[in-house]
Amino acid sequence: MKVGIPKEILPGETRVALIPETAKRLVAKGLEIQVETGAGAAAGFDDAAYTEAGASIVGDHAAVLGGSDLVLKIARPAMAADGVGDEVAMLREGGALITFLQPFSQKELLQQLAARRVTAMSMELIPRITRAQNMDALSSMATVAGYKAVLLAANAFHRFFPMFMTAAGTIAPARALILGAGVAGLQAIATARRLGAVVEAFDTRPAAGEQVLSLGAKFIALDVDHADAEDAGGYAKELSADKHQQELELIASRLPRTDIVITTAQIPGRPAPVLITEDMLKQLKPGSIVVDLAVESGGNCALSELNKVVVKHGVTLIGQANLPALMPTHASQMYSKNIANLVQHLTPEGALQINMEDPITSGVVVTQDGKIVHPALQS
């Protein structure tokens, strides 16, 4: 079976779906890996490393997409409307694709993939079960994003993070507030703590409190029942209007003493909840920093702007999308292992087997046999 690794063409994407080390592992399992020239260059992996791993190098983008039984990507396929090339049209009709499809916001893409009878699988939809933990690319990329968010904040901040005792006097530590204690939030907490900040964290899920405390941060809790705050998969649920208002008031009470805010709160398939309104933003001190990790799904801060750094009411708002692409080497390494584990699960005998009775397979398959088949995406 031919597995293709194309070079990513959407603007700003520097990662690669499979690194040489992992390609070697799949070659040993009997898969034929073909990699587009320069596919891994931006992430630090040259063509020679892929050749040494047993992969072949193909010079043409369309040849990789159209000549592979299974295509592995990290960004969604480009459509004609993106203006950089129609990757959907280049895919082999009846072939298979695994990538981050952004399925809840890309209905037109899903329809186009179904029309080409592509069996498309979305890495966002890996089920949260024990057998699939080593395939959880969403958590891997959230780890990278949470780490990088704090570094961006530290770079933009005009003060030190840690406390300093100097001949010029004592310098107080920065105070950071992390909104959302999922994977990205927990990594942001750990990174801010390593840099010496005093850290508080808020999450609507009561169960997150123990993890926050274990990292040395203070947990800011909302009075809400577990069943109202968290779904069966462990993700945060949308709160009632009354509880959301209480949430805003609780967050607002922390802002006057906060220097750095990292927002990570997202609800799968829904716009990100607004946790910092314009009036709340005014309560932050001039020179404070907000890094909005939910900016691609609407933003947790009402004034965040996608892929822009702006100053509003004296506060610097960082709305950089796709933070993992700013750390492409390790992001690619982590994603590569996740996707390779899924590929091995789907190819137990060297050929793709789509068994919809299997919870992992049925969880990730979005389009099959000319239709959108995932229950959560059918309208």
Secondary structure, DSSP 8 states (H G I E B T S, - for coil): -EEEE----STT----S--HHHHHHHHHTT-EEEEETTTTGGGT--HHHHHHTT-EEES-HHHHHHT-SEEE-SS----GGGSS--HHHHS-TT-EEEE---TTT-HHHHHHHHHTT-EEEEGGG---SGGGGGG-HHHHHHHHHHHHHHHHHHHH-SS-SS-EEETTEEE---EEEEE--SHHHHHHHHHHHHTT-EEEEEES-TTHHHHHHHTT-EEEE----HHHHB-TTS-B----HHHHHHHHHHHHHHGGG-SEEEE----TTS-----B-HHHHTTS-TT-EEEETTGGGT-SBTT--TT-EEEETTEEEE----GGGGSHHHHHHHHHHHHHHHHHHH-TTSS----TTSHHHHHHEEEETTEE--GGG--
